[in-house]
Amino acid sequence: MKILNYLNLYRHPVYLSFMRDRTRDFVDIYHAHQGMELLYVHEGQGQVIVNQQIFELTPGSLFYFRPFQLHRINMKLVPDSRYIRTLFVFEPSVLERYVAPFASLRTFFHRICQEPLDQPQVLFGLPQQKIHRLLEDYQERMEETSEEHRLEEQMLFLIAFLHLLKAHEGPRQRKHPPQVRKSSVAERVMKWVENHYMEEFALKQIADEVHLTPNYVSAVFRQEVGTSITEYLTARRIRQACWLLKTSDLPVQEIGRMVGLTNNSYFCNLFKKQVGLSPYRYRRSNDKKLQGS
């Protein structure tokens, strides 16, 4: 199973998925997207792992993830429960041109997609009925829109959706941000990985850092996050490798070394297993898409 899952936004810069029931086909993986992602939850309980933090996922909450930001959705699917979500992934630079005339909306948009992450990436307690009506209205309009006008209609929808979020977020959550809580063991491990993923992995070093035994750290991390520390570390390394392949001309072997994988053959095999393409093909396909965009 691939850990990293990228949507291709080169051919068309917007992907919209309205009110989809993912109960039966939900896959719990670390992943990242080329574009900005907005995830709104209609039904379901679980947790979101992003920015080395763990947050509760409940109906009426919206999470936003930045381009190529590693995150994971972990749903608690028990008998008779459902997971229904709305998902939007888009290229921020395209939407930027459309929000440019609206000063306050542009400021809100920049805050969630560009400014330093000093607040949790979640809006909670959103007006579900208003959002549901907006989604139903635009979903119907999308279905009736011709291919020629599809992007314009999608941009108009995203502007309307952001405007609704801004109106709710402004008076409530900016004045009453979530209280800072004590970091869990798993979050402390993820912060360690963020600072040391480019080094050789040593479980004992992590355990010493959080003042616990290696076996206990491994067990608690799996219990809190749902995967092993090694799987999380692998996802973080491959995510960084994708970013470097996309944004630099560094040799593949050097990129492997920079993400802590000094054996080039192992790095290439691991990358292909997680992404579906070798590092060389990933870079070439990325270049072709850019040339055709």
N, C-alpha and C positions, 0 to 999 in steps of 0.2 A: 504493500500500500504506500502510495506517495505521501510524504510529509508536507512538501511544498506544492501548492496548487495555484497556478497563475492564470488569470483570465487575460485573453488577448484583446486589448483595447486599441490596437493600432489600426485595424480596419474600420472599427466604429467605436467612438470614445465613451459610449454609455451602455451599461447593462442594467436593466430593470426587471426585477422579479417580484410581482405583487402577490401578497397573501398566499404563499405556497405552503401546503401541508407537507412537512418534511419528516413526519413521524416514522414512516416505514423506510425511507431511503436516507436517513440522517447518517453521516459519517463523521466521527469524532477525530479530527486530525489537526495538527499544527499547520497553518497555511498563511500565505500572504498574497496580496494582489498587486498588480501593476498600478492600479488607481486607488482613489479614495473609496472607502466602503462605509455605507450607513446600514446598520442592521436594526430593524424594529421588530419587537416580539409581540405577537397577538395572543398566543397561548403557549404555555410551557414554563418549566422551572429548570434552572441549571446554574452554571457559572461560566464566566468569561475570564480568560487569562490573557492579559495584554499589558505591555509596559512593565513587566516583572511584578504585576499585581493580580489579585484574584477578586472578582466582583460577582455578586449575586445577579442572576438573570431572571427577571420576572415580567409578566405581561404589562405592557405600557411603557417599557423601558427601551431606550435607543442607545446603541453603542456606535461610535465612529472610530474607524481604523485608518491610519494614514498609509500612503503608498509604500508597499513593501514592508509594512510593519507586521511582525510575527504575532499571531494571535490564535486562540483556540476556543471553540465553543464546546462545552461539556454539558449535555442535557441529561436530566434525571427522568428518563422515560420509564414509568411504571405502568402496569396494566390500566387501561382506560384513560391514560393521559395522552395529550397530543402536543406536537411542536409545530406551530404555524408562525411563519415569519415573512417579513418583507425585506428584500435586500436590494440595495442600489450600489453599483460600482461604476465609477466614472473618472475620467481624466480631469484633474483639478484645473489645469491650464485652460481647458476648453470652457468650463463653467465660469472661470474667472472673467472671460470676455463678456459674458452675459450679465454678471452681477455688477460689473464696473460702474454703471450709472447710479447704483443704489448704495449710498455711502454707508448707512448703518448695516445693511445686509452684507456688504463687502467686508466690513469690520468683523462681523460675526463669522463669516466664512473663513477669513484669515485666521481667526482665533482657533478654530477647530482643526484647521489643516496646515497651519504654518507656525504659530507661536509656540514657545517652549511648553512642554507638557507638565504644568504645575497643578493641574486639576484632573480628577478621574475622567476618563473618556466615555462618560455615560450621562444621558439625560433621563431622569426617572419621573414617574407619575405623570406622563404626558396625557393630554385629553384624547382618550381612545376613540370616542365617537367622532370627533372632528377629524382625526387622522383617518379613520375608516371611511368617512364620506369622501374625503379628498382622494384617497387611493382608489375607491370605486369609480369616482368620476373620471379620473385620468386614465385608469386602466381601460375603461370603455372607449375613451377618446383615442388612446394608443392603437387599439384594435381597428379603429376606423381611419387612421392616418396613413397616407400613402408613404412609400419609401422616400420619396423626394422631400417630404416635410417632416420625416420622423425625428431627426435631430432637433429641429426647432421645437417640436412638441415636447420632447424629452427635457430640453433645457427649461422651457416654461414650467413644466411640472416641478423640476428640481428647485427652481426659484420659489415657487409657491410652497413647497415642502419646507425649505430652509426658512422661509418667512414665518411659517407656523411654528417651527422649532424655536426661532429667535424670540417670538412673542411670548412663548411659554418660559423659555430659559431665563429671559431678562429679569423679570420681577421676582422670580422665586429662587432659582438656584445660584445666581450670581450673588445674591444677598445672603443665602443660607447654603453654602457649599457643604458637601458631605464632610463629617468629622474625620480627621486623620486617626486611624486605628493602628494598633501595634502590628507590625509585619509578622506574618506567619513564617514557619520554618521554610515552606516551599518558596515564598516570596524572597526570603533572604538567600536561598540557593539560587534563584533566578537572577538576582542582582549580582551575585558572585559570578555566575556564568557570563553575564553581560560584560563584566570587566576582565574576564580571563578566558573567554572562548577561543582566543587565538593562541592559547598555550596548550601544552600537553595536559590531558585530563587526568586528575588525581582525586579520587573520591575522598581519600584521607585528608587532603588539603581543604576540601570543602567542609568536611566534618569538623576539622579543627577550627575553621573560621566561624562556624555557628555553635561551637562548643558542645557537640553531640557525637555519638559513635557513628561510624560509617553505615552500619546495618540499620540503625535507627533513622538516620537521615534518609536513606534510600526508601525505607518503608513509609515514612511520613510523607515524603514527596509524592510517591505513587498514590497514597491514600488521598492527598489533597488535590493533586493535579490530574491523576488518572493515567499517567505514563511514567516511565523511568526518567532519571536525570540524564542518562545517555541519549534517549530519544529527544529530549528537549535540547540538549547541547548540539546534537546533530542538526536539528531544525534551525537553530540559531546560526550555525556555521554555514549551512547551505543557503540560507536566506542572505547572508552577507556575501557569499560567493556570487549569487545571482546579481546582487546589486553592483559588485565590482565588475562583473562581466558586462553589465549593461552600461556602466558609466565610465569605464577606464579602458586603456589599451594594454594593461599589464599582462604579461604572459600567464597562461593558465597555471603553470607550475608555481609561479610566484603567488598567485591568488590562493592556491591551495595552502601554501606555507603561511600566508597572512591570516587564514582562518583556522590554523592549528592542525592542518592535515599535510604533513611534510612528505608523505609518500604519494607521489603524483599518480601512480596507478590506482592506489586505493581511493584517492580523492576523486578521480574521474569515474570510477565504478560506483562510488557512493552517490555522486552527483546525478549520474544517469538513473540510478535506482529511485532517487527521491523526486527528480524533476521530469524524468521521461526522455531527456535528451542528454547527450554528452556535453561537457562545458564548451567544446568547440562548436558543436551544432547549435547550442543555445545562443552563443554569441553571433554566429552567422545568421541564424533565423531572425534574431533581433535586429541586425543590420539591414536585412532585406525588408523587414516590416517598416523600418524607419524610412527607407528609400521609397517605399510604395505609399507612404502616408501623405 
